[in-house]
Amino acid sequence: MDPDALKKSLITVSIEGMRFARTATRAISKLEAHEQTKYIGAIKFFKKSIDEQLAPHGIRFVSYEGVVFDPGFPVTALNLSDFSPGDLLYVDQTLEPTVIDNDVIVRMGSVILKRGM
């Protein structure tokens, strides 16, 4: 199989895994607090495993959650039009991470923004 096609498949499967983890996290948040802990730990382990499997191939996922939004970030801010110029914006959620392959952006991420305090 073509190494580039294999790498692209690895990226796609990993992104789908991250999406599934986000969905599972939302479902877990509906459980009682004492039940959430072990499941949240499993999700964190799963995400860490994805990162560890991608790293030897020079691939990394970048999430900008919690940082001040910069229009220069390699992401599409899906709700940017909801805000006024001059608003202090933070990345609230990463819907899809930015994918970097050996320091080259190969896939733009997508995020949801929120207004800063």
N, CA, C and O of each residue as an XYZ file, in Angstrom:
468
protein
N       0.851     -1.181      0.000
C       0.000      0.000      0.000
C       0.897      1.244      0.000
O       1.979      1.248      0.587
N       0.436      2.261     -0.650
C       1.133      3.538     -0.724
C       1.291      4.128      0.677
O       0.297      4.282      1.387
N       2.528      4.466      1.098
C       2.738      5.012      2.452
C       1.937      6.282      2.728
O       1.473      6.480      3.850
N       1.767      7.139      1.735
C       0.986      8.363      1.939
C      -0.492      8.037      2.177
O      -1.148      8.660      3.012
N      -1.003      7.055      1.433
C      -2.400      6.646      1.618
C      -2.584      6.010      2.992
O      -3.607      6.214      3.645
N      -1.601      5.247      3.421
C      -1.660      4.618      4.738
C      -1.647      5.677      5.838
O      -2.397      5.579      6.810
N      -0.796      6.683      5.681
C      -0.712      7.769      6.667
C      -2.031      8.542      6.706
O      -2.514      8.902      7.779
N      -2.606      8.794      5.536
C      -3.883      9.512      5.475
C      -4.979      8.706      6.183
O      -5.805      9.272      6.899
N      -4.983      7.388      5.980
C      -5.960      6.532      6.653
C      -5.763      6.564      8.166
O      -6.733      6.621      8.921
N      -4.517      6.526      8.602
C      -4.200      6.591     10.026
C      -4.722      7.885     10.631
O      -5.290      7.875     11.723
N      -4.536      8.991      9.937
C      -5.024     10.285     10.407
C      -6.550     10.279     10.495
O      -7.120     10.719     11.494
N      -7.202      9.783      9.458
C      -8.671      9.771      9.425
C      -9.242      8.925     10.549
O     -10.167      9.354     11.238
N      -8.700      7.725     10.742
C      -9.187      6.851     11.809
C      -8.946      7.490     13.174
O      -9.793      7.391     14.062
N      -7.804      8.140     13.348
C      -7.487      8.792     14.617
C      -8.441      9.946     14.898
O      -8.889     10.115     16.033
N      -8.754     10.733     13.888
C      -9.697     11.843     14.069
C     -11.077     11.304     14.437
O     -11.745     11.851     15.314
N     -11.501     10.245     13.777
C     -12.798      9.652     14.109
C     -12.796      9.122     15.539
O     -13.809      9.196     16.235
N     -11.655      8.585     15.976
C     -11.535      8.136     17.364
C     -11.682      9.291     18.331
O     -12.339      9.163     19.364
N     -11.069     10.426     17.997
C     -11.185     11.614     18.851
C     -12.630     12.120     18.896
O     -13.112     12.541     19.947
N     -13.307     12.075     17.765
C     -14.723     12.485     17.742
C     -15.559     11.566     18.629
O     -16.417     12.020     19.386
N     -15.293     10.268     18.519
C     -16.020      9.309     19.343
C     -15.745      9.568     20.829
O     -16.658      9.497     21.651
N     -14.497      9.866     21.167
C     -14.131     10.156     22.558
C     -14.894     11.381     23.064
O     -15.332     11.408     24.214
N     -15.053     12.390     22.211
C     -15.794     13.592     22.611
C     -17.267     13.243     22.869
O     -17.863     13.723     23.833
N     -17.848     12.406     22.001
C     -19.233     11.974     22.187
C     -19.370     11.152     23.462
O     -20.318     11.340     24.225
N     -18.436     10.249     23.694
C     -18.471      9.428     24.905
C     -18.333     10.297     26.148
O     -18.986     10.034     27.158
N     -17.498     11.323     26.091
C     -17.316     12.226     27.226
C     -18.629     12.937     27.560
O     -18.977     13.098     28.730
N     -19.351     13.360     26.522
C     -20.657     13.999     26.765
C     -21.624     13.018     27.419
O     -22.359     13.389     28.334
N     -21.630     11.777     26.960
C     -22.520     10.767     27.546
C     -22.129     10.481     28.995
O     -22.992     10.358     29.864
N     -20.839     10.378     29.246
C     -20.339     10.098     30.596
C     -20.713     11.227     31.558
O     -20.974     10.984     32.736
N     -20.737     12.451     31.053
C     -21.054     13.590     31.924
C     -22.480     13.514     32.469
O     -22.806     14.217     33.426
N     -23.321     12.688     31.888
C     -24.700     12.536     32.352
C     -24.810     11.506     33.485
O     -25.861     11.380     34.114
N     -23.726     10.777     33.737
C     -23.708      9.809     34.827
C     -23.519     10.525     36.160
O     -23.159     11.701     36.205
N     -23.766      9.800     37.233
C     -23.497     10.358     38.557
C     -21.995     10.513     38.723
O     -21.212      9.757     38.148
N     -21.605     11.501     39.515
C     -20.193     11.872     39.652
C     -19.306     10.694     40.022
O     -18.214     10.556     39.472
N     -19.741      9.852     40.930
C     -18.891      8.738     41.364
C     -18.691      7.695     40.259
O     -17.732      6.924     40.309
N     -19.577      7.663     39.271
C     -19.442      6.717     38.159
C     -18.579      7.275     37.023
O     -18.036      6.515     36.221
N     -18.456      8.589     36.959
C     -17.749      9.235     35.853
C     -16.247      8.967     35.860
O     -15.640      8.842     34.796
N     -15.649      8.880     37.027
C     -14.196      8.861     37.171
C     -13.511      7.789     36.331
O     -12.588      8.099     35.578
N     -13.941      6.546     36.444
C     -13.243      5.477     35.721
C     -13.414      5.620     34.212
O     -12.507      5.283     33.451
N     -14.555      6.111     33.781
C     -14.780      6.257     32.347
C     -13.978      7.423     31.771
O     -13.444      7.332     30.665
N     -13.898      8.506     32.518
C     -13.093      9.646     32.073
C     -11.634      9.231     31.957
O     -10.946      9.628     31.016
N     -11.158      8.433     32.912
C      -9.788      7.921     32.854
C      -9.551      7.087     31.599
O      -8.492      7.181     30.980
N     -10.526      6.281     31.227
C     -10.404      5.453     30.022
C     -10.340      6.313     28.768
O      -9.586      6.008     27.843
N     -11.124      7.381     28.731
C     -11.107      8.295     27.585
C      -9.752      8.989     27.487
O      -9.194      9.108     26.396
N      -9.220      9.445     28.615
C      -7.904     10.095     28.611
C      -6.827      9.133     28.120
O      -5.953      9.516     27.343
N      -6.892      7.886     28.576
C      -5.928      6.873     28.142
C      -6.043      6.638     26.633
O      -5.031      6.509     25.945
N      -7.271      6.584     26.124
C      -7.512      6.381     24.698
C      -6.900      7.509     23.874
O      -6.227      7.257     22.875
N      -7.135      8.756     24.293
C      -6.574      9.910     23.574
C      -5.049      9.902     23.613
O      -4.393     10.190     22.612
N      -4.493      9.572     24.772
C      -3.047      9.495     24.910
C      -2.472      8.410     24.000
O      -1.413      8.592     23.400
N      -3.166      7.295     23.903
C      -2.728      6.203     23.021
C      -2.709      6.633     21.559
O      -1.794      6.280     20.816
N      -3.707      7.384     21.153
C      -3.738      7.889     19.778
C      -2.511      8.761     19.533
O      -1.808      8.593     18.537
N      -2.262      9.692     20.447
C      -1.097     10.576     20.303
C       0.205      9.778     20.230
O       1.077     10.077     19.414
N       0.329      8.775     21.077
C       1.551      7.962     21.104
C       1.741      7.155     19.822
O       2.872      6.953     19.380
N       0.655      6.699     19.229
C       0.749      5.928     17.993
C       1.071      6.813     16.787
O       1.708      6.361     15.836
N       0.635      8.061     16.827
C       0.886      8.988     15.723
C       2.301      9.562     15.762
O       2.902      9.806     14.716
N       2.829      9.776     16.959
C       4.120     10.462     17.131
C       5.269      9.853     16.324
O       6.008     10.613     15.698
N       5.467      8.528     16.298
C       6.594      7.984     15.533
C       6.494      8.245     14.023
O       7.481      8.124     13.297
N       5.296      8.603     13.568
C       5.089      8.883     12.148
C       5.184     10.378     11.849
O       4.952     10.812     10.720
N       5.529     11.159     12.874
C       5.672     12.603     12.695
C       4.352     13.344     12.686
O       4.293     14.510     12.297
N       3.298     12.679     13.108
C       1.958     13.283     13.085
C       1.580     13.697     14.498
O       1.786     12.960     15.463
N       1.023     14.895     14.590
C       0.496     15.323     15.884
C      -0.787     16.106     15.671
O      -0.986     16.761     14.648
N      -1.639     16.017     16.663
C      -2.897     16.750     16.680
C      -2.724     17.944     17.598
O      -2.134     17.831     18.672
N      -3.242     19.093     17.171
C      -3.150     20.299     17.988
C      -4.565     20.792     18.285
O      -5.392     20.976     17.392
N      -4.802     20.996     19.566
C      -6.065     21.551     20.042
C      -5.756     22.896     20.683
O      -4.754     23.036     21.383
N      -6.590     23.862     20.454
C      -6.356     25.197     21.001
C      -7.326     25.533     22.127
O      -7.475     26.702     22.485
N      -7.984     24.531     22.686
C      -8.985     24.770     23.727
C      -8.406     25.553     24.898
O      -7.324     25.259     25.406
N      -9.176     26.565     25.307
C      -8.810     27.341     26.478
C      -7.859     28.494     26.231
O      -7.567     29.256     27.153
N      -7.368     28.643     25.009
C      -6.425     29.732     24.728
C      -7.136     30.868     24.003
O      -8.178     30.675     23.378
N      -6.549     32.052     24.103
C      -7.096     33.208     23.388
C      -7.029     32.919     21.895
O      -5.988     32.512     21.378
N      -8.140     33.132     21.210
C      -8.217     32.858     19.774
C      -7.389     33.864     18.993
O      -7.422     35.066     19.257
N      -6.657     33.349     18.037
C      -5.871     34.165     17.121
C      -6.342     33.813     15.711
O      -6.340     32.638     15.344
N      -6.748     34.809     14.910
C      -7.211     34.517     13.554
C      -6.163     33.800     12.698
O      -6.493     33.248     11.649
N      -4.909     33.805     13.139
C      -3.849     33.120     12.413
C      -3.762     31.630     12.721
O      -2.988     30.914     12.086
N      -4.547     31.152     13.691
C      -4.542     29.724     13.998
C      -5.002     28.942     12.767
O      -5.862     29.417     12.025
N      -4.448     27.762     12.541
C      -4.870     26.935     11.405
C      -6.155     26.165     11.723
O      -6.181     24.935     11.753
N      -7.217     26.938     11.959
C      -8.524     26.370     12.274
C      -9.607     27.191     11.595
O      -9.398     28.338     11.200
N     -10.757     26.573     11.474
C     -11.957     27.283     11.056
C     -12.794     27.488     12.309
O     -13.185     26.522     12.966
N     -13.069     28.740     12.640
C     -13.907     29.061     13.795
C     -15.352     29.111     13.290
O     -15.752     30.061     12.617
N     -16.116     28.088     13.620
C     -17.448     27.928     13.045
C     -18.437     29.008     13.466
O     -19.392     29.287     12.740
N     -18.223     29.614     14.620
C     -19.161     30.630     15.097
C     -18.544     32.023     15.167
O     -19.031     32.867     15.918
N     -17.501     32.281     14.415
C     -16.814     33.571     14.455
C     -17.753     34.727     14.132
O     -17.610     35.811     14.698
N     -18.707     34.515     13.237
C     -19.619     35.595     12.847
C     -20.583     35.991     13.970
O     -21.279     36.999     13.855
N     -20.631     35.206     15.055
C     -21.504     35.529     16.192
C     -20.935     36.640     17.071
O     -21.614     37.116     17.981
N     -19.702     37.055     16.810
C     -19.017     38.007     17.674
C     -18.695     39.288     16.923
O     -18.703     39.328     15.692
N     -18.412     40.338     17.693
C     -18.057     41.633     17.121
C     -16.542     41.761     17.032
O     -15.814     41.160     17.823
N     -16.064     42.555     16.055
C     -14.625     42.825     16.033
C     -14.220     43.464     17.361
O     -14.953     44.295     17.898
N     -13.099     43.095     17.872
C     -12.644     43.641     19.142
C     -13.024     42.798     20.342
O     -12.481     43.006     21.426
N     -13.952     41.840     20.182
C     -14.282     40.943     21.291
C     -13.066     40.088     21.607
O     -12.353     39.639     20.709
N     -12.841     39.870     22.891
C     -11.792     38.948     23.320
C     -12.390     37.550     23.262
O     -13.341     37.242     23.981
N     -11.829     36.705     22.401
C     -12.391     35.373     22.170
C     -11.427     34.282     22.606
O     -10.209     34.396     22.461
N     -12.006     33.235     23.139
C     -11.251     32.044     23.531
C     -11.782     30.855     22.744
O     -12.941     30.837     22.331
N     -10.930     29.874     22.544
C     -11.378     28.625     21.931
C     -12.065     27.830     23.029
O     -11.443     27.453     24.022
N     -13.351     27.581     22.840
C     -14.158     26.856     23.822
C     -14.070     25.348     23.597
O     -13.870     24.580     24.537
N     -14.222     24.937     22.337
C     -14.194     23.507     22.003
C     -13.431     23.298     20.711
O     -13.516     24.106     19.786
N     -12.690     22.214     20.656
C     -12.087     21.785     19.404
C     -12.962     20.666     18.866
O     -13.064     19.599     19.472
N     -13.581     20.908     17.744
C     -14.418     19.873     17.142
C     -13.570     18.904     16.335
O     -13.842     17.704     16.281
N     -12.547     19.447     15.716
C     -11.594     18.624     14.973
C     -10.218     19.270     15.149
O     -10.057     20.466     14.907
N      -9.230     18.481     15.569
C      -7.907     19.067     15.806
C      -7.206     19.429     14.499
O      -7.511     18.877     13.442
N      -6.268     20.359     14.589
C      -5.382     20.645     13.469
C      -4.394     19.480     13.391
O      -3.868     19.032     14.410
N      -4.151     18.997     12.178
C      -3.235     17.872     12.003
C      -1.940     18.378     11.388
O      -1.940     19.012     10.333
N      -0.841     18.085     12.066
C       0.482     18.507     11.607
C       1.308     17.255     11.338
O       1.423     16.375     12.191
N       1.876     17.191     10.147
C       2.707     16.059      9.731
C       4.109     16.595      9.469
O       4.347     17.291      8.481
N       5.035     16.260     10.368
C       6.422     16.731     10.241
C       6.484     18.246     10.033
O       7.126     18.731      9.101
N       5.815     18.973     10.907
C       5.790     20.437     10.938
C       5.093     21.087      9.740
O       5.274     22.278      9.486
N       4.302     20.310      9.010
C       3.505     20.839      7.901
C       2.030     20.617      8.236
O       1.624     19.505      8.575
N       1.238     21.676      8.139
C      -0.194     21.547      8.402
C      -0.813     20.785      7.239
O      -0.737     21.216      6.088
N      -1.434     19.638      7.556
C      -2.047     18.828      6.507
C      -3.567     18.849      6.583
O      -4.257     18.449      5.646
N      -4.077     19.326      7.723
C      -5.530     19.389      7.855
C      -5.871     20.467      8.876
O      -5.399     20.440     10.012
N      -6.692     21.405      8.452
C      -7.132     22.474      9.338
C      -8.108     21.911     10.367
O      -8.886     21.003     10.073
N      -8.054     22.458     11.561
C      -8.988     22.052     12.596
C     -10.260     22.884     12.525
O     -10.369     23.805     11.716
N     -11.209     22.554     13.370
C     -12.424     23.364     13.490
C     -12.725     23.535     14.976
O     -12.586     22.607     15.774
N     -13.143     24.752     15.319
C     -13.352     25.105     16.723
C     -14.624     25.908     16.911
O     -15.183     26.469     15.968
N     -15.062     25.944     18.165
C     -16.159     26.799     18.610
C     -15.543     27.808     19.570
O     -14.750     27.448     20.439
N     -15.909     29.053     19.407
C     -15.354     30.133     20.237
C     -16.344     30.559     21.313
O     -17.545     30.303     21.223
N     -15.794     31.223     22.341
C     -16.619     31.873     23.353
C     -16.007     33.221     23.683
O     -14.808     33.435     23.505
N     -16.835     34.112     24.158
C     -16.378     35.452     24.521
C     -15.649     35.368     25.848
O     -16.073     34.661     26.761
N     -14.536     36.107     25.943
C     -13.748     36.147     27.173
C     -14.362     37.054     28.200
O     -15.244     37.856     27.892
N     -13.904     36.930     29.401
C     -14.407     37.735     30.517
C     -13.684     39.047     30.599
O     -13.974     39.857     31.479
